[in-house]
């Protein structure tokens, strides 16, 4: 297997939300981190921030509408063009980031009227860099829809923003001069056209980092500021290593009972299920809110209370995922192989069934809805992204694998055993061993990442396994599975 090179950043820092590491040895070594703090604006500053958000949201939707209008009027499929054309329509220039940004000086000269509500919006007091960043957001969203990202994957059609979906403004020209006063637990930062803001620092800013960008976000429980910090003096260290049986781990997403993950070392990690645990409280708040009159003060208060409850669920889930990811990385493994789940397909609704008369028949969607909610509550896509960021800081690598047939084959004998999802355990009389389905799948993911998983051929409706294993690998797997049986037994006794 080819040797791979990775970079480890050797510097202590606290409370990192996102990490951007530079993997190019020829460019300058730099490290970017994003710290999020609670912002404490005054009453008049809150009014101005809300007004700016309203203007930015209108500007976003206006630009998106212009692009959709051009897209519909200037683009036609080949099979829909008429053979004889008497008069060609006037083709308009395609809107882009620069042409839409050039509209800002004209818009700022006078008040803008919102057609459907008659509301007057004044662009003149909003910082220009904030409005230009909105132009960039529209351009990126539309480019991902039309062209796709660097890997060719296209996103869905961009949506017009509502008050609930547009909550962030970005100041792209921030620098250290914006920070006027810094203490142990708080600092003061001056934002253009807004004045001085007090920021609660629940974690320190490491010396050597410089401020590059700030973003202000309105959440259910108040305002927050995200500070993008950069340090170009952090040294980088190149480590070359190759995956083997000792420095790698397979991870299987379980979603069965109270289990969250199964690892190839024979361990099962418990699940938190924050949505399930708080579902009754959410339902009570939702029922009360729906009984109130639309637009009333009591309905707004209950809606805010419901939003805070959702925020609490999301935060507890993310905290649990960070702790779980840190636990996996502290095991000392350098390679983590996880199954690349098709979460969009797993949470898709069942296809409708109809009889000869057109009446709809039961299709199992009631039970599938509960399963979809469990997949959403698990948030495995978010977890593996968090694991990848934490592993990268620790000098480890997280690699996705195609999980096809990994849950069916017995890991130490290359035999198809788990043909049905209802089979959770298998008793091996020869080795006097109870094999757990999920841990067996995690071992197979590890074998797949190391390149020792057998080839599968399907002929005439049957699966044929091609390939054998050496005795040393079989002994390692049997030792892991025997240890897993004892560990699971002890956990069950402890829970009882």
Steps between C-alpha positions, in 0.01 A plus 500: 500500500633843408650726768300811578616829651299705745562810708459550874475845650686519831329776695256499789174682448155488655143478380558446129181483292659457156862443394650578160846345459730572210631177344733665244865491607602762243266770637524681831416298808182639649218397722147637514255441781152636571405596855139572590412733788183644642432858392327740738358790294299784649132552419563757227773279352259205485255712301773598255622141465146379427456775243827405332394136487173604334686705238753221432221246464317724251823555307567123492151418370513781244825374351374142498181614325703675231698186432189280487334749262799493266516121528137457395496761220837431337543125526294235317549130443599388151192284454269789591627755245262563208615413151382830351572818695352826373655727760781437743455646850751747631767312692602656831842487660535225753513635860818419688678608815656813348196631313274456803755659732512806270132561579578592861611864437175564310283327760654704783394831345133464594262291708394165356136390508412137564228435242285254692499686834581861412784500754776760453858377539803727528822338374708807574571422866597135446872428477609442140706188580193334651295561184787385279524178700128441430582527128769238547258266680249524215771438243629188679149360554407545134835367378457179701153464347608556137860375486566304819791487739860395434395133488214562258216450749215746449289640782127556493328811375570795734204612707381846583592584857246554775548668834571161656757394239707820468668579830867579431690807378873485418763773529774379267756777571544449874841545663656526844433874517129423542574351845529799730521347846568146617466351845495145640129430457386769254612740227366800309489497120405788272294410194470756217189721513383310809730613779654314794373156603573300813600138440500230766817286473432156644832384348823696442642606165846346459784747458625533144163478326383798296139590424410448132119495486199535728138389464201599712220242540158524660397179678205400712669602826675817384779634280836333434819604324730266307862613478725346233858503633819420313857423605767470230782418742383153602758242389385197309626146534478233231434145614510205259318185597309216341188328637533159660296282731629661821468871411154488336140471614170423328188689608146380431190717550261285703171682570369195681363519852719721718813455289647777286825359359681167486877487462733231371670479840184338638342801667149643467445868577162604644259741332369823648169534308440866594198544275326188629556601862361851444220407259225519765608846611512621140153362432354680800646834391391445138141419599477814713647714222259366237202589721602866513386754243742566215694821551417524871758572767437171681560300179830680440612427856419131462677490162811646662475247780476218245802636312703502821403139564616401150822690561556311825452169319743595222764617748475187714530283187809684380659488845441124511652457152810701591555291813450178304743612229762595759462159664565325168802717418651450847519127426822577312388369162626678190242377247122494546288324237128574514209404279396757242126511570247620247306700758277661240388159375467355849258776604295495177127431522367164387349476157120511495309179421167488316261221413316448171230753597753771584458477877814546706623198692713489818865545407667503840561874504378534859784284629741655249425849637623392841816357344556822306475698823758271661740554209453876531549482877824305454643762257776267378600735220575773752681256728741374234581860400582578864708182525692599189588845640608365840700216345676745269618705796633183663686385190253225412302433182129424455410313180153407376434153359220349293318277753359261241492138634702593812206421729427161339836320499649333805824690553728209594368231262380685185158338519163669441314469830304820572256483211221682684508820707309321775802273563692696767720217631649174370610205712810326365504146641850425375666795672243520786452866418199734484565745217333840520377624162609863547850427630543246220405772250752741656774237460403455136523878445851487641586212266354697212715802582812283524424330169450147637124480457393226255357570157130433451353371175129463436404220263152366436366668810768359733798668665840340451794601720839510327814507714639357822655634819829417666503334841644800684208723398251232603661469844494878548130517413409207725690656789310828449162327482570292813593817689186672368278222638637552849477877474139497381407251773649725769317803358169315508553393860590856593187640338284247687 
